[in-house]
Amino acid sequence: MSSQQTEEHQTPILLPPEIENAPGIVAPPTATATIEPVPASPLEAHHSEFATFHEGYVRHYIQLADAKAGVGFGMISGVLVYLLGKDTVRDVLLHPALTAKFGITLMAVLFLIASAMSAFLVIAPRLASSPGDAGLVFFGDVAGRASGDEYVSDVASRSESDLTASRLRHCFNVARVCTRKYALLKKSIWLALPGLTLAMVAFLIL
């Protein structure tokens, strides 16, 4: 019985001639992916005009963020000073207890302090050096030159396209600073809302 099964397994399988003579399918060779740098076209006069526009655009929004943060910091600081200036508030905070008065007063102070700190960070200057050609624009990099003549020579050796590229890179760096400012300003506003609400409740119950 076993020898019969072995013979069956060893019997070759015959394929029709159409299948045997069919052309084979060969996979194409895998192509190696290469990334070739695309040469940047030189910047022209209209690019310089755009750089001038963007510098003024970002400067406007930075000034607006600083102004809003200054008003918010002054208002929140005034509320904090008035709140902590009350004898009843200081008495509650200096004698912690599991009471609604202590919890409301403490949370109001914490929210207001966090909001004031966020507003202050909006106004705080960011003196970060910029890598590369942006050093032609950032005042910290300019002041770091050995002399004014060195800076003049460096600028004189650049083409109009190079100078426009430096301005645009600096616009990018300043835009990132502006984005961080508005993120902190948004955080300050949302922290101030519960802080001021809890402070009003504290004024009423104390």
C-alpha positions as CSV (number, residue, x, y, z in Angstrom):
1,M,0.0,0.0,0.0
2,S,2.8,2.4,0.9
3,S,4.8,1.6,-2.2
4,Q,1.8,2.4,-4.4
5,Q,1.4,5.8,-2.6
6,T,5.2,6.5,-3.2
7,E,4.9,5.8,-6.9
8,E,1.9,8.1,-7.1
9,H,3.9,10.9,-5.4
10,Q,6.8,10.4,-7.7
11,T,4.8,10.5,-10.9
12,P,5.6,13.8,-12.7
13,I,2.8,16.1,-13.5
14,L,2.4,16.8,-17.2
15,L,1.4,20.3,-18.3
16,P,-0.3,21.2,-21.5
17,P,2.0,22.5,-24.2
18,E,0.3,25.9,-24.2
19,I,1.3,26.4,-20.6
20,E,4.8,25.0,-21.0
21,N,5.5,27.3,-24.0
22,A,4.0,30.4,-22.4
23,P,6.4,33.3,-22.1
24,G,7.6,33.8,-18.5
25,I,7.1,37.0,-16.6
26,V,10.3,38.6,-15.4
27,A,10.1,41.4,-12.8
28,P,11.8,44.6,-13.9
29,P,14.9,45.5,-12.0
30,T,14.3,47.8,-9.0
31,A,15.3,51.3,-9.8
32,T,17.4,53.2,-7.2
33,A,15.7,56.3,-6.0
34,T,17.9,59.4,-6.2
35,I,17.1,62.9,-5.0
36,E,18.7,65.6,-7.1
37,P,18.8,69.1,-5.7
38,V,16.8,71.6,-7.7
39,P,18.8,74.8,-8.2
40,A,17.1,77.8,-6.8
41,S,16.3,80.6,-9.2
42,P,17.9,83.9,-8.3
43,L,15.7,86.3,-6.4
44,E,14.6,89.4,-8.3
45,A,13.2,92.9,-7.5
46,H,9.6,91.7,-6.8
47,H,11.0,89.2,-4.2
48,S,12.7,92.1,-2.5
49,E,9.4,94.0,-2.4
50,F,7.7,90.9,-0.9
51,A,10.4,90.8,1.8
52,T,9.7,94.4,2.6
53,F,5.9,93.7,2.9
54,H,6.4,90.6,5.1
55,E,8.8,92.4,7.4
56,G,6.2,95.1,8.0
57,Y,3.4,92.5,8.3
58,V,5.1,90.4,11.0
59,R,6.3,93.5,12.8
60,H,2.7,94.8,13.1
61,Y,1.5,91.5,14.6
62,I,4.4,91.3,17.0
63,Q,3.6,94.9,18.2
64,L,-0.1,93.9,18.5
65,A,0.7,90.8,20.6
66,D,3.1,92.8,22.9
67,A,0.4,95.5,23.4
68,K,-2.3,93.0,24.2
69,A,0.0,91.1,26.6
70,G,1.0,94.4,28.3
71,V,-2.6,95.3,28.9
72,G,-3.4,91.8,30.2
73,F,-0.3,91.7,32.4
74,G,-1.2,95.1,34.0
75,M,-4.8,94.2,34.6
76,I,-4.1,90.7,36.0
77,S,-1.3,92.1,38.2
78,G,-3.7,94.8,39.5
79,V,-6.3,92.2,40.4
80,L,-3.6,90.1,42.1
81,V,-2.3,93.0,44.2
82,Y,-5.8,94.0,45.2
83,L,-6.8,90.4,46.1
84,L,-3.7,89.7,48.1
85,G,-3.9,93.1,49.8
86,K,-7.1,92.2,51.6
87,D,-6.6,91.0,55.1
88,T,-9.3,88.3,54.8
89,V,-7.7,86.8,51.7
90,R,-4.2,86.6,53.3
91,D,-5.8,85.1,56.4
92,V,-7.5,82.4,54.4
93,L,-4.3,81.6,52.4
94,L,-2.1,81.5,55.5
95,H,-4.4,79.2,57.3
96,P,-5.2,76.4,54.8
97,A,-8.3,74.3,55.4
98,L,-10.6,72.0,53.5
99,T,-13.2,74.8,52.9
100,A,-14.7,76.3,49.9
101,K,-13.3,79.7,50.8
102,F,-9.7,78.4,50.8
103,G,-10.1,76.4,47.6
104,I,-11.7,79.2,45.6
105,T,-9.2,81.8,46.8
106,L,-6.2,79.5,46.2
107,M,-7.3,78.6,42.7
108,A,-8.0,82.2,41.8
109,V,-4.5,83.2,42.9
110,L,-2.9,80.3,41.0
111,F,-4.8,81.0,37.8
112,L,-4.0,84.7,37.9
113,I,-0.3,84.0,38.6
114,A,-0.1,81.6,35.7
115,S,-1.9,84.0,33.4
116,A,0.4,86.9,34.4
117,M,3.5,84.8,33.8
118,S,2.3,83.8,30.3
119,A,1.6,87.4,29.5
120,F,5.1,88.4,30.7
121,L,6.7,85.7,28.5
122,V,4.9,87.3,25.5
123,I,6.7,90.6,26.1
124,A,10.0,89.1,27.1
125,P,12.6,89.6,24.3
126,R,13.9,86.6,22.5
127,L,17.6,87.2,21.6
128,A,18.4,84.0,19.6
129,S,21.1,84.0,17.0
130,S,20.1,82.9,13.5
131,P,22.3,80.4,11.6
132,G,23.6,81.0,8.1
133,D,23.1,84.1,6.0
134,A,20.4,85.4,8.5
135,G,23.4,86.7,10.4
136,L,23.4,89.6,7.9
137,V,20.1,90.9,9.4
138,F,19.8,89.9,13.1
139,F,21.2,92.7,15.1
140,G,22.9,90.3,17.6
141,D,24.9,88.8,14.7
142,V,25.7,92.1,13.3
143,A,27.0,93.4,16.6
144,G,29.1,90.3,17.0
145,R,31.3,91.2,14.0
146,A,34.9,92.2,14.8
147,S,34.3,95.6,13.2
148,G,32.0,97.7,11.1
149,D,34.3,97.4,8.1
150,E,34.0,93.6,8.3
151,Y,30.3,93.8,8.2
152,V,30.3,96.3,5.3
153,S,32.7,94.1,3.3
154,D,30.5,91.0,3.9
155,V,27.4,92.9,2.7
156,A,29.2,94.4,-0.3
157,S,30.3,90.9,-1.4
158,R,26.7,89.7,-1.6
159,S,24.5,90.0,-4.6
160,E,21.0,91.5,-4.5
161,S,19.6,88.0,-4.6
162,D,21.7,86.9,-1.6
163,L,20.6,89.9,0.4
164,T,16.9,89.3,-0.4
165,A,17.4,85.6,0.6
166,S,18.9,86.8,4.0
167,R,15.9,89.0,4.6
168,L,13.4,86.2,3.8
169,R,15.2,83.8,6.1
170,H,15.0,86.4,8.8
171,C,11.3,86.9,8.1
172,F,10.9,83.1,8.7
173,N,12.7,83.3,12.1
174,V,10.7,86.3,13.2
175,A,7.5,84.6,12.1
176,R,8.3,81.7,14.4
177,V,8.8,84.1,17.3
178,C,5.5,85.7,16.5
179,T,3.8,82.3,16.5
180,R,5.2,81.6,20.0
181,K,4.1,85.0,21.2
182,Y,0.5,84.4,20.1
183,A,0.5,80.9,21.6
184,L,1.5,82.3,25.0
185,L,-1.0,85.2,24.6
186,K,-3.8,82.7,24.0
187,K,-2.8,80.7,27.0
188,S,-2.7,83.8,29.2
189,I,-6.2,84.8,28.1
190,W,-7.7,81.3,28.8
191,L,-6.0,81.2,32.2
192,A,-7.2,84.7,33.1
193,L,-10.9,83.8,32.5
194,P,-11.3,81.3,35.4
195,G,-8.9,83.3,37.5
196,L,-10.9,86.5,37.3
197,T,-14.2,84.6,37.8
198,L,-12.9,82.9,40.9
199,A,-11.4,86.2,42.1
200,M,-14.9,87.8,41.8
201,V,-16.4,84.9,43.8
202,A,-13.7,85.3,46.4
203,F,-14.4,89.1,46.7
204,L,-18.1,88.2,47.4
205,I,-17.6,85.5,50.0
206,L,-14.7,87.1,51.9
